[in-house]
Amino acid sequence: MEEIDPGTAYALIGQIMAAPGKREELIDYLAQGSHAMPGNLAYQIWRDKADENSVWITEVWRDEAAHKASLALPQVQEAIAKARPIIAGFGARAEVEPAGGKP
């Protein structure tokens, strides 16, 4: 795994709500679109234990430019197109940074 440079690293935590009963389908689309993204150090999808339609995404990137560039990748564009009809909304979103030491 590539070393994280706290001076340039870019990380996000965000919540996506699926249409009722569509969470697993949304997870599949997100997973399909997240492979082989240059500059991506971690991309994890989490099921919300308290909300059966909600997922949380944690992303760590080498820098913000790598994250922005990923949005133009064909597999990411395809995943967005497939997921859009079953996304009911977006919840909390935070840009975060390492809190000292090694993340």
PyMOL commands that place a pseudoatom at each C-alpha (Angstrom):
pseudoatom trace, name=CA, resn=MET, resi=1, chain=A, elem=C, hetatm=0, pos=[0.000, 0.000, 0.000]
pseudoatom trace, name=CA, resn=GLU, resi=2, chain=A, elem=C, hetatm=0, pos=[1.186, 3.468, -0.865]
pseudoatom trace, name=CA, resn=GLU, resi=3, chain=A, elem=C, hetatm=0, pos=[2.336, 5.610, 2.055]
pseudoatom trace, name=CA, resn=ILE, resi=4, chain=A, elem=C, hetatm=0, pos=[-0.052, 8.405, 3.014]
pseudoatom trace, name=CA, resn=ASP, resi=5, chain=A, elem=C, hetatm=0, pos=[1.426, 11.901, 2.975]
pseudoatom trace, name=CA, resn=PRO, resi=6, chain=A, elem=C, hetatm=0, pos=[-0.599, 13.836, 5.565]
pseudoatom trace, name=CA, resn=GLY, resi=7, chain=A, elem=C, hetatm=0, pos=[0.352, 17.088, 3.827]
pseudoatom trace, name=CA, resn=THR, resi=8, chain=A, elem=C, hetatm=0, pos=[-1.389, 16.171, 0.568]
pseudoatom trace, name=CA, resn=ALA, resi=9, chain=A, elem=C, hetatm=0, pos=[-3.753, 13.296, 1.408]
pseudoatom trace, name=CA, resn=TYR, resi=10, chain=A, elem=C, hetatm=0, pos=[-7.428, 13.840, 0.712]
pseudoatom trace, name=CA, resn=ALA, resi=11, chain=A, elem=C, hetatm=0, pos=[-10.091, 11.814, 2.501]
pseudoatom trace, name=CA, resn=LEU, resi=12, chain=A, elem=C, hetatm=0, pos=[-13.872, 11.753, 2.570]
pseudoatom trace, name=CA, resn=ILE, resi=13, chain=A, elem=C, hetatm=0, pos=[-16.574, 10.080, 4.602]
pseudoatom trace, name=CA, resn=GLY, resi=14, chain=A, elem=C, hetatm=0, pos=[-20.061, 10.237, 3.140]
pseudoatom trace, name=CA, resn=GLN, resi=15, chain=A, elem=C, hetatm=0, pos=[-23.504, 8.743, 3.512]
pseudoatom trace, name=CA, resn=ILE, resi=16, chain=A, elem=C, hetatm=0, pos=[-25.716, 7.622, 0.625]
pseudoatom trace, name=CA, resn=MET, resi=17, chain=A, elem=C, hetatm=0, pos=[-29.315, 6.527, 1.066]
pseudoatom trace, name=CA, resn=ALA, resi=18, chain=A, elem=C, hetatm=0, pos=[-30.675, 3.915, -1.307]
pseudoatom trace, name=CA, resn=ALA, resi=19, chain=A, elem=C, hetatm=0, pos=[-34.288, 3.653, -2.332]
pseudoatom trace, name=CA, resn=PRO, resi=20, chain=A, elem=C, hetatm=0, pos=[-36.106, 1.211, -0.006]
pseudoatom trace, name=CA, resn=GLY, resi=21, chain=A, elem=C, hetatm=0, pos=[-34.878, -2.329, -0.537]
pseudoatom trace, name=CA, resn=LYS, resi=22, chain=A, elem=C, hetatm=0, pos=[-32.109, -1.255, -2.961]
pseudoatom trace, name=CA, resn=ARG, resi=23, chain=A, elem=C, hetatm=0, pos=[-29.114, -1.004, -0.608]
pseudoatom trace, name=CA, resn=GLU, resi=24, chain=A, elem=C, hetatm=0, pos=[-27.398, -4.194, -1.782]
pseudoatom trace, name=CA, resn=GLU, resi=25, chain=A, elem=C, hetatm=0, pos=[-27.834, -3.184, -5.410]
pseudoatom trace, name=CA, resn=LEU, resi=26, chain=A, elem=C, hetatm=0, pos=[-26.315, 0.216, -4.618]
pseudoatom trace, name=CA, resn=ILE, resi=27, chain=A, elem=C, hetatm=0, pos=[-23.388, -1.461, -2.856]
pseudoatom trace, name=CA, resn=ASP, resi=28, chain=A, elem=C, hetatm=0, pos=[-22.783, -3.620, -5.938]
pseudoatom trace, name=CA, resn=TYR, resi=29, chain=A, elem=C, hetatm=0, pos=[-22.699, -0.583, -8.235]
pseudoatom trace, name=CA, resn=LEU, resi=30, chain=A, elem=C, hetatm=0, pos=[-20.355, 1.307, -5.907]
pseudoatom trace, name=CA, resn=ALA, resi=31, chain=A, elem=C, hetatm=0, pos=[-18.028, -1.689, -5.654]
pseudoatom trace, name=CA, resn=GLN, resi=32, chain=A, elem=C, hetatm=0, pos=[-17.981, -2.175, -9.442]
pseudoatom trace, name=CA, resn=GLY, resi=33, chain=A, elem=C, hetatm=0, pos=[-16.987, 1.424, -10.033]
pseudoatom trace, name=CA, resn=SER, resi=34, chain=A, elem=C, hetatm=0, pos=[-14.251, 1.605, -7.420]
pseudoatom trace, name=CA, resn=HIS, resi=35, chain=A, elem=C, hetatm=0, pos=[-11.641, -0.741, -8.913]
pseudoatom trace, name=CA, resn=ALA, resi=36, chain=A, elem=C, hetatm=0, pos=[-8.302, 0.453, -10.296]
pseudoatom trace, name=CA, resn=MET, resi=37, chain=A, elem=C, hetatm=0, pos=[-8.664, 4.141, -9.510]
pseudoatom trace, name=CA, resn=PRO, resi=38, chain=A, elem=C, hetatm=0, pos=[-5.228, 5.815, -9.797]
pseudoatom trace, name=CA, resn=GLY, resi=39, chain=A, elem=C, hetatm=0, pos=[-4.251, 7.607, -6.589]
pseudoatom trace, name=CA, resn=ASN, resi=40, chain=A, elem=C, hetatm=0, pos=[-6.858, 5.813, -4.479]
pseudoatom trace, name=CA, resn=LEU, resi=41, chain=A, elem=C, hetatm=0, pos=[-5.369, 4.456, -1.256]
pseudoatom trace, name=CA, resn=ALA, resi=42, chain=A, elem=C, hetatm=0, pos=[-8.592, 3.126, 0.280]
pseudoatom trace, name=CA, resn=TYR, resi=43, chain=A, elem=C, hetatm=0, pos=[-12.249, 2.878, -0.742]
pseudoatom trace, name=CA, resn=GLN, resi=44, chain=A, elem=C, hetatm=0, pos=[-14.565, 1.137, 1.695]
pseudoatom trace, name=CA, resn=ILE, resi=45, chain=A, elem=C, hetatm=0, pos=[-18.317, 0.688, 1.683]
pseudoatom trace, name=CA, resn=TRP, resi=46, chain=A, elem=C, hetatm=0, pos=[-20.077, 0.215, 5.021]
pseudoatom trace, name=CA, resn=ARG, resi=47, chain=A, elem=C, hetatm=0, pos=[-23.651, -0.838, 5.765]
pseudoatom trace, name=CA, resn=ASP, resi=48, chain=A, elem=C, hetatm=0, pos=[-25.331, 1.404, 8.335]
pseudoatom trace, name=CA, resn=LYS, resi=49, chain=A, elem=C, hetatm=0, pos=[-26.485, -0.856, 11.199]
pseudoatom trace, name=CA, resn=ALA, resi=50, chain=A, elem=C, hetatm=0, pos=[-29.273, 1.552, 12.214]
pseudoatom trace, name=CA, resn=ASP, resi=51, chain=A, elem=C, hetatm=0, pos=[-30.680, 2.310, 8.730]
pseudoatom trace, name=CA, resn=GLU, resi=52, chain=A, elem=C, hetatm=0, pos=[-31.363, -0.553, 6.340]
pseudoatom trace, name=CA, resn=ASN, resi=53, chain=A, elem=C, hetatm=0, pos=[-31.223, 1.750, 3.307]
pseudoatom trace, name=CA, resn=SER, resi=54, chain=A, elem=C, hetatm=0, pos=[-28.049, 3.651, 4.151]
pseudoatom trace, name=CA, resn=VAL, resi=55, chain=A, elem=C, hetatm=0, pos=[-24.384, 3.102, 3.295]
pseudoatom trace, name=CA, resn=TRP, resi=56, chain=A, elem=C, hetatm=0, pos=[-21.284, 5.009, 4.315]
pseudoatom trace, name=CA, resn=ILE, resi=57, chain=A, elem=C, hetatm=0, pos=[-18.282, 5.399, 2.034]
pseudoatom trace, name=CA, resn=THR, resi=58, chain=A, elem=C, hetatm=0, pos=[-14.772, 6.097, 3.299]
pseudoatom trace, name=CA, resn=GLU, resi=59, chain=A, elem=C, hetatm=0, pos=[-12.216, 7.173, 0.710]
pseudoatom trace, name=CA, resn=VAL, resi=60, chain=A, elem=C, hetatm=0, pos=[-8.534, 8.022, 1.048]
pseudoatom trace, name=CA, resn=TRP, resi=61, chain=A, elem=C, hetatm=0, pos=[-6.694, 9.550, -1.898]
pseudoatom trace, name=CA, resn=ARG, resi=62, chain=A, elem=C, hetatm=0, pos=[-3.087, 10.519, -2.561]
pseudoatom trace, name=CA, resn=ASP, resi=63, chain=A, elem=C, hetatm=0, pos=[-4.388, 14.069, -3.131]
pseudoatom trace, name=CA, resn=GLU, resi=64, chain=A, elem=C, hetatm=0, pos=[-7.542, 15.958, -4.066]
pseudoatom trace, name=CA, resn=ALA, resi=65, chain=A, elem=C, hetatm=0, pos=[-6.590, 16.000, -7.756]
pseudoatom trace, name=CA, resn=ALA, resi=66, chain=A, elem=C, hetatm=0, pos=[-6.595, 12.178, -7.851]
pseudoatom trace, name=CA, resn=HIS, resi=67, chain=A, elem=C, hetatm=0, pos=[-10.100, 12.154, -6.385]
pseudoatom trace, name=CA, resn=LYS, resi=68, chain=A, elem=C, hetatm=0, pos=[-11.372, 14.681, -8.934]
pseudoatom trace, name=CA, resn=ALA, resi=69, chain=A, elem=C, hetatm=0, pos=[-9.747, 12.760, -11.799]
pseudoatom trace, name=CA, resn=SER, resi=70, chain=A, elem=C, hetatm=0, pos=[-11.436, 9.528, -10.676]
pseudoatom trace, name=CA, resn=LEU, resi=71, chain=A, elem=C, hetatm=0, pos=[-14.850, 11.007, -11.399]
pseudoatom trace, name=CA, resn=ALA, resi=72, chain=A, elem=C, hetatm=0, pos=[-14.044, 10.958, -15.129]
pseudoatom trace, name=CA, resn=LEU, resi=73, chain=A, elem=C, hetatm=0, pos=[-13.006, 7.279, -15.219]
pseudoatom trace, name=CA, resn=PRO, resi=74, chain=A, elem=C, hetatm=0, pos=[-15.266, 5.143, -17.444]
pseudoatom trace, name=CA, resn=GLN, resi=75, chain=A, elem=C, hetatm=0, pos=[-16.057, 2.608, -14.688]
pseudoatom trace, name=CA, resn=VAL, resi=76, chain=A, elem=C, hetatm=0, pos=[-16.923, 5.395, -12.247]
pseudoatom trace, name=CA, resn=GLN, resi=77, chain=A, elem=C, hetatm=0, pos=[-19.176, 7.109, -14.800]
pseudoatom trace, name=CA, resn=GLU, resi=78, chain=A, elem=C, hetatm=0, pos=[-20.897, 3.778, -15.506]
pseudoatom trace, name=CA, resn=ALA, resi=79, chain=A, elem=C, hetatm=0, pos=[-21.426, 3.098, -11.788]
pseudoatom trace, name=CA, resn=ILE, resi=80, chain=A, elem=C, hetatm=0, pos=[-22.869, 6.585, -11.292]
pseudoatom trace, name=CA, resn=ALA, resi=81, chain=A, elem=C, hetatm=0, pos=[-25.281, 6.089, -14.197]
pseudoatom trace, name=CA, resn=LYS, resi=82, chain=A, elem=C, hetatm=0, pos=[-26.466, 2.727, -12.836]
pseudoatom trace, name=CA, resn=ALA, resi=83, chain=A, elem=C, hetatm=0, pos=[-26.760, 3.925, -9.234]
pseudoatom trace, name=CA, resn=ARG, resi=84, chain=A, elem=C, hetatm=0, pos=[-28.435, 7.294, -9.833]
pseudoatom trace, name=CA, resn=PRO, resi=85, chain=A, elem=C, hetatm=0, pos=[-31.998, 5.878, -10.215]
pseudoatom trace, name=CA, resn=ILE, resi=86, chain=A, elem=C, hetatm=0, pos=[-31.820, 4.032, -6.882]
pseudoatom trace, name=CA, resn=ILE, resi=87, chain=A, elem=C, hetatm=0, pos=[-30.190, 6.785, -4.813]
pseudoatom trace, name=CA, resn=ALA, resi=88, chain=A, elem=C, hetatm=0, pos=[-32.795, 8.338, -2.527]
pseudoatom trace, name=CA, resn=GLY, resi=89, chain=A, elem=C, hetatm=0, pos=[-30.451, 11.016, -1.222]
pseudoatom trace, name=CA, resn=PHE, resi=90, chain=A, elem=C, hetatm=0, pos=[-27.217, 11.928, 0.462]
pseudoatom trace, name=CA, resn=GLY, resi=91, chain=A, elem=C, hetatm=0, pos=[-26.601, 12.409, 4.162]
pseudoatom trace, name=CA, resn=ALA, resi=92, chain=A, elem=C, hetatm=0, pos=[-23.618, 13.672, 6.055]
pseudoatom trace, name=CA, resn=ARG, resi=93, chain=A, elem=C, hetatm=0, pos=[-20.387, 14.298, 4.158]
pseudoatom trace, name=CA, resn=ALA, resi=94, chain=A, elem=C, hetatm=0, pos=[-17.063, 15.259, 5.635]
pseudoatom trace, name=CA, resn=GLU, resi=95, chain=A, elem=C, hetatm=0, pos=[-13.631, 15.962, 4.238]
pseudoatom trace, name=CA, resn=VAL, resi=96, chain=A, elem=C, hetatm=0, pos=[-11.182, 14.749, 6.869]
pseudoatom trace, name=CA, resn=GLU, resi=97, chain=A, elem=C, hetatm=0, pos=[-7.443, 14.814, 7.512]
pseudoatom trace, name=CA, resn=PRO, resi=98, chain=A, elem=C, hetatm=0, pos=[-5.032, 12.670, 9.507]
pseudoatom trace, name=CA, resn=ALA, resi=99, chain=A, elem=C, hetatm=0, pos=[-4.924, 13.608, 13.173]
pseudoatom trace, name=CA, resn=GLY, resi=100, chain=A, elem=C, hetatm=0, pos=[-1.177, 13.190, 13.565]
pseudoatom trace, name=CA, resn=GLY, resi=101, chain=A, elem=C, hetatm=0, pos=[1.078, 10.205, 13.495]
pseudoatom trace, name=CA, resn=LYS, resi=102, chain=A, elem=C, hetatm=0, pos=[0.522, 7.531, 10.896]
pseudoatom trace, name=CA, resn=PRO, resi=103, chain=A, elem=C, hetatm=0, pos=[-3.131, 7.112, 9.845]
for i in range(1, 103): cmd.bond("trace and resi %d" % i, "trace and resi %d" % (i + 1))
show_as sticks, trace
zoom trace
